[in-house]
Amino acid sequence: MATITSRSAFKDYCLRRLGFPVIEINVDDDQVEDRIDDALQYWQDYHFDGLQKVYYVKALLQSDVNQRYLDLTAARDSSNNATQIAGVTRIFPLYDSQASINMFDLRYQLRLNELYDFTSASYINYTMTQQHLRMLEQQFTGEVPIRFQRHTQRLYIDWAWGSSQAPAGTVVVAECYATIDPAIYTQAWNDRWLKEYATALIKRSWGNNLKKFNGIQLPGGVTLNGDKIYQEAADEINVLHAEIGDKYGAPLEMFMN
């Protein structure tokens, strides 16, 4: 079969795996759509292919300083597509775009004395000194504490907003994980785990529907057995949950903040 690249083709594939059109699948169309949404949500939450690393870059506005948080609802990925941020791991060192380094600044003196001639001066001592300074900064200052909740899409940074540490105009670079939207990145519909999981969820709904009519005999002597279909689907779902935890888990670093 050709690669699946649309929601409709994905839906048809899942139903065919369950036996349609040879077998009547007793599931309403809205139920199928709901189970696909459930599968996508679980895939985006726990599968590493359901997330992508992005960098949110913004120069602080006075309105950001006044409200003391960053609204990430308008975040975009590297292809400039609208995306939803699922987690924020850290923010990088910040710089005021209006600031200039004067001759008494340590960075100025270090570059002046160590890198006066880029064609012959060694960068080894300069690199080691920069690493040493960064280690001292980590030891005595540490990372700036951040808080983020995906349902509010607000990034709270615990620093002195509006002071010399974070005035308006300061550039913030946040390392984030964003969900993959199959409507934009259509190759996601062909993910093997996602196809199996969505099929199992639809199968469980099918079994749940039939359980209400267990024991009823249809023309031709066929007897409905919704419990068996439901249990088979539940077992398949448990196996897939274990598989995503063992093989396809999302990076743990996003849960450390």
C-alpha positions as CSV (number, residue, x, y, z in Angstrom):
1,M,0.0,0.0,0.0
2,A,1.1,3.6,-0.7
3,T,2.3,5.8,2.2
4,I,-0.5,7.2,4.2
5,T,-0.4,11.0,4.2
6,S,-3.9,12.1,5.2
7,R,-6.4,11.7,8.0
8,S,-9.0,10.1,5.7
9,A,-6.6,7.5,4.4
10,F,-5.4,6.8,7.9
11,K,-9.0,6.2,9.0
12,D,-9.7,3.9,6.1
13,Y,-6.6,2.0,6.8
14,C,-7.6,1.4,10.5
15,L,-11.0,0.1,9.5
16,R,-9.5,-2.2,6.9
17,R,-7.2,-3.7,9.5
18,L,-10.4,-4.6,11.5
19,G,-11.9,-6.3,8.5
20,F,-14.0,-3.6,6.8
21,P,-15.7,-3.9,4.3
22,V,-15.8,-7.7,4.6
23,I,-17.0,-7.4,8.2
24,E,-19.4,-4.7,9.5
25,I,-17.6,-2.6,12.0
26,N,-20.2,-1.5,14.5
27,V,-18.7,1.9,15.4
28,D,-20.1,5.3,14.6
29,D,-18.1,7.6,12.4
30,D,-17.8,10.1,15.3
31,Q,-16.5,7.4,17.5
32,V,-13.8,6.6,15.0
33,E,-12.8,10.2,14.8
34,D,-12.6,10.5,18.6
35,R,-10.4,7.4,18.8
36,I,-8.0,8.8,16.2
37,D,-7.8,12.1,18.2
38,D,-7.1,10.0,21.4
39,A,-4.4,8.1,19.6
40,L,-2.8,11.3,18.3
41,Q,-2.9,12.9,21.8
42,Y,-1.2,9.9,23.4
43,W,1.4,9.7,20.5
44,Q,2.2,13.4,21.0
45,D,2.5,13.0,24.7
46,Y,4.8,9.9,24.9
47,H,6.3,9.1,21.5
48,F,9.6,10.7,20.6
49,D,8.4,11.1,17.0
50,G,5.4,13.0,18.3
51,L,7.7,15.8,19.4
52,Q,10.3,18.1,17.9
53,K,12.9,20.4,19.5
54,V,12.3,24.0,18.7
55,Y,13.8,27.3,19.9
56,Y,11.5,30.2,20.9
57,V,13.3,33.5,20.4
58,K,11.8,36.8,21.4
59,A,12.9,40.3,22.4
60,L,11.1,41.3,25.5
61,L,8.4,43.9,25.1
62,Q,7.3,46.2,27.9
63,S,4.0,44.3,28.0
64,D,6.0,41.1,28.7
65,V,7.8,42.8,31.5
66,N,4.6,44.1,33.0
67,Q,2.8,40.7,33.0
68,R,6.0,38.8,34.1
69,Y,5.6,35.9,31.8
70,L,5.9,34.9,28.1
71,D,2.8,33.8,26.2
72,L,3.9,30.9,23.9
73,T,0.6,30.5,22.1
74,A,2.0,32.2,19.0
75,A,5.1,30.0,18.9
76,R,6.3,28.7,15.6
77,D,8.7,25.9,14.6
78,S,11.8,26.1,12.4
79,S,9.6,26.0,9.2
80,N,7.5,28.9,10.5
81,N,4.5,26.7,11.1
82,A,2.3,27.4,14.1
83,T,2.9,24.8,16.8
84,Q,1.9,24.0,20.4
85,I,4.7,23.9,23.0
86,A,4.6,20.7,25.1
87,G,7.5,21.5,27.4
88,V,10.3,24.0,28.0
89,T,13.7,22.6,29.2
90,R,15.8,25.8,29.7
91,I,16.5,29.3,28.6
92,F,19.9,30.4,27.3
93,P,22.1,33.2,28.6
94,L,20.4,36.5,27.8
95,Y,21.8,39.6,26.2
96,D,20.4,43.1,26.0
97,S,20.4,44.1,22.4
98,Q,21.0,47.8,23.4
99,A,24.0,47.0,25.6
100,S,27.6,47.5,24.6
101,I,30.8,46.1,26.1
102,N,33.1,48.7,27.5
103,M,36.9,48.4,27.9
104,F,36.7,47.5,31.6
105,D,34.4,44.5,30.9
106,L,36.0,41.1,31.5
107,R,34.9,39.9,28.1
108,Y,36.5,42.8,26.3
109,Q,39.8,42.4,28.1
110,L,39.8,38.6,27.5
111,R,39.3,39.1,23.8
112,L,41.8,41.9,23.6
113,N,44.6,40.0,25.3
114,E,43.9,36.5,24.0
115,L,42.5,37.0,20.5
116,Y,44.4,40.1,19.4
117,D,45.5,38.3,16.2
118,F,43.1,35.7,14.8
119,T,45.7,34.4,12.4
120,S,48.3,33.3,15.0
121,A,46.8,33.6,18.5
122,S,45.8,30.3,20.2
123,Y,42.2,29.9,21.1
124,I,42.9,27.1,23.6
125,N,43.4,29.4,26.6
126,Y,40.5,31.6,25.6
127,T,38.2,28.5,25.4
128,M,39.3,27.1,28.7
129,T,38.9,30.5,30.4
130,Q,35.3,30.8,29.0
131,Q,34.5,27.3,30.3
132,H,35.9,28.2,33.7
133,L,33.9,31.4,33.8
134,R,30.7,29.5,32.8
135,M,31.4,26.9,35.6
136,L,31.8,29.7,38.2
137,E,28.5,31.2,36.9
138,Q,26.8,27.8,37.3
139,Q,28.3,27.3,40.8
140,F,27.4,30.7,42.3
141,T,24.4,31.8,40.2
142,G,22.9,28.7,38.6
143,E,20.3,28.5,35.9
144,V,17.4,30.9,35.9
145,P,14.4,29.0,37.4
146,I,11.5,28.6,34.9
147,R,8.0,27.3,35.1
148,F,5.8,26.2,32.3
149,Q,2.4,24.5,32.0
150,R,1.3,23.3,28.5
151,H,-2.4,24.0,29.0
152,T,-1.8,27.7,29.8
153,Q,1.1,28.1,27.3
154,R,2.7,30.6,29.7
155,L,6.5,30.5,30.4
156,Y,7.2,32.0,33.9
157,I,10.9,33.1,34.4
158,D,11.8,33.7,38.0
159,W,14.1,36.7,37.8
160,A,13.9,40.4,38.4
161,W,11.7,41.6,35.6
162,G,12.3,45.1,34.4
163,S,15.7,45.4,36.2
164,S,19.1,45.3,34.6
165,Q,18.8,41.5,34.5
166,A,15.7,41.6,32.2
167,P,14.8,45.0,30.8
168,A,12.6,45.5,27.7
169,G,14.6,44.6,24.6
170,T,16.4,41.6,26.2
171,V,16.5,38.7,23.9
172,V,15.1,35.4,25.3
173,V,16.0,32.1,23.7
174,A,14.0,29.1,25.2
175,E,14.7,25.5,24.3
176,C,11.3,23.8,23.9
177,Y,9.6,20.6,22.7
178,A,6.6,21.1,20.4
179,T,4.0,18.6,19.2
180,I,4.0,17.3,15.7
181,D,0.9,18.2,13.8
182,P,0.0,15.6,11.2
183,A,-2.1,18.1,9.3
184,I,1.2,19.9,8.5
185,Y,3.7,17.1,8.6
186,T,1.6,14.5,6.8
187,Q,4.2,11.7,7.0
188,A,3.2,11.3,10.6
189,W,0.1,9.5,9.5
190,N,2.2,6.6,8.4
191,D,3.9,6.0,11.8
192,R,3.7,2.3,12.5
193,W,3.0,2.6,16.3
194,L,0.3,5.3,15.7
195,K,-1.5,3.1,13.1
196,E,-1.5,0.1,15.5
197,Y,-2.6,2.1,18.5
198,A,-5.5,3.9,16.7
199,T,-6.7,0.6,15.3
200,A,-6.7,-1.0,18.8
201,L,-8.6,2.0,20.2
202,I,-11.3,1.7,17.5
203,K,-11.4,-2.1,18.1
204,R,-12.0,-1.5,21.8
205,S,-14.9,0.9,21.0
206,W,-16.3,-1.7,18.7
207,G,-16.2,-4.4,21.4
208,N,-17.7,-2.0,23.9
209,N,-20.6,-1.3,21.6
210,L,-21.2,-5.0,21.0
211,K,-21.0,-5.9,24.7
212,K,-24.5,-4.5,25.1
213,F,-25.9,-7.2,22.8
214,N,-23.8,-10.2,24.0
215,G,-25.5,-13.6,23.2
216,I,-27.8,-12.3,20.6
217,Q,-27.9,-14.7,17.6
218,L,-27.9,-13.2,14.1
219,P,-29.3,-14.8,11.0
220,G,-27.1,-17.7,9.9
221,G,-26.3,-18.7,13.5
222,V,-23.7,-16.0,14.2
223,T,-23.6,-15.0,17.8
224,L,-22.2,-11.6,18.9
225,N,-19.3,-11.7,21.3
226,G,-18.4,-8.1,22.2
227,D,-16.5,-9.2,25.4
228,K,-13.9,-11.1,23.4
229,I,-13.4,-8.2,20.9
230,Y,-13.1,-5.8,23.8
231,Q,-10.6,-7.9,25.7
232,E,-8.5,-8.5,22.7
233,A,-8.3,-4.8,22.1
234,A,-7.5,-4.1,25.7
235,D,-4.6,-6.6,25.6
236,E,-3.3,-5.0,22.4
237,I,-3.4,-1.5,24.0
238,N,-1.5,-2.7,27.0
239,V,1.2,-4.2,24.8
240,L,1.5,-0.9,22.8
241,H,1.6,1.1,26.1
242,A,4.5,-1.0,27.3
243,E,6.2,-0.8,23.9
244,I,6.1,3.0,23.8
245,G,7.6,3.1,27.3
246,D,10.4,0.7,26.4
247,K,11.3,1.8,22.9
248,Y,9.8,5.2,21.9
249,G,9.6,7.3,25.1
250,A,9.9,11.0,24.8
251,P,13.0,12.7,26.2
252,L,12.9,12.8,30.0
253,E,14.6,16.2,30.2
254,M,11.3,18.0,29.4
255,F,9.9,16.9,32.7
256,M,12.8,18.1,34.8
257,N,11.7,21.7,35.2
